[in-house]
Amino acid sequence: MTETTGTWLTQEAYDRLQAEYDDLVNVGRAAIAKEIDERRQEGDLKENGGYHAARDEQAKMEARIEELRRKLANAHVGEVQFDGTIAAGTVVTASVMGREMRFLVGSREIAEGTDLDVFSAQSPLGAALIGLKAGETTSYQAPNGKEIAVEVISAEPFGG
């Protein structure tokens, strides 16, 4: 895996997303189809708020199914091989514009249940840090065009 392609996931996070995907595909779709059918039978669809709400819920669910399908198809599952270099799956403590921050470079899904902020390896900050080690400095361009200075204080593998 290159550090900026795919999504690195722990086995636990992968299993959790796979279970959510399976539930949505096998149970959720049938339940929402039944709900839509029941609302359709209530009469005039133009003024049937329950029908439109069920259709909106179906669209949200289908979007989540597609998001999960893509993440799971492009997932790189396993433990991080940590050599001190920042990569996806690394917890970083850094001074960003003089303010100390502690965050995970990786995926929101693996940090679920922790208090860590998450920056993807594709984000401006994450991309700037990939390949660096503690003590090194870099900068990145914020969306507003401002150049942001970053000093890596420490880096450690994500432990869950």
Buried (B, 14 or more C-beta within 10 A) or exposed (E): BEBEEBBBBBEBBBEBBBEBBEEBBEEBBEBBEEBBEEBBEEEEEEEBEEBBEBBEBBEEBBEBBEEBBEBBEEBBBEEBEBEEBBBBBBBBBBBBEEEEBBBBBBBBBBBEEEEBEBBBBEEBBBBBBBEBEBEBEBBBEEEEEEEBEBBBBEBBBBEE
